[in-house]
Each structure stands twice: as C-alpha cells, then as structure tokens.
C-alpha cells in the first residue's frame, strides 16, 4: 500500500495534475505541457526530485466542462482563442 511506503523518495513527491478539454490540444502540445511543467517543478523543488516528479494529464469530454455556469466545448474555446465572437 502506498500509505505504508516511507523514506525521502516517497514523501513530498511532486505531483502535477492538468485537466484539459478533450480535443483541444494535440499530442505534441500535451507532451510539451508535461515536459515544461515537470521541468519547472524540478527547477523549484531541486534536481534530486526529478525521479519522483509526476505529471498527469486528464482529458474531460468536450461539453462536460463549464465556465461561469455554462458548458463549453473544445470548439467554443478554439473560437474564443481565435477572437471570434460568441455564438460563432
């Protein structure tokens, strides 16, 4: 059980959790997110934490995310990023 593991390598392990809307980022973009966030955490926590630093990317289905009480899709966010007015 993880709760029974002790020692410097098993306590205070940096864990970065990223939630994204499915279909918004490409595979290469997600890899870059993981690499850059991990490197930043290692810079802060110290090189000795590299082997225990984890990063998890979870994707939430498009339309199952809300902002301001309104559901949003990957297409909604792409439109927002491109500067298109709401509603297309």
Secondary structure, 3 states (H helix, E strand, C coil): CHHHCCCCCCCCCCEEEEEEECCCCCHHHHHHHHHHHHHHHHHHHCHHHHHHCEEEEEEECCCCEEECCEEECHHHHHHHHHCCCCCC
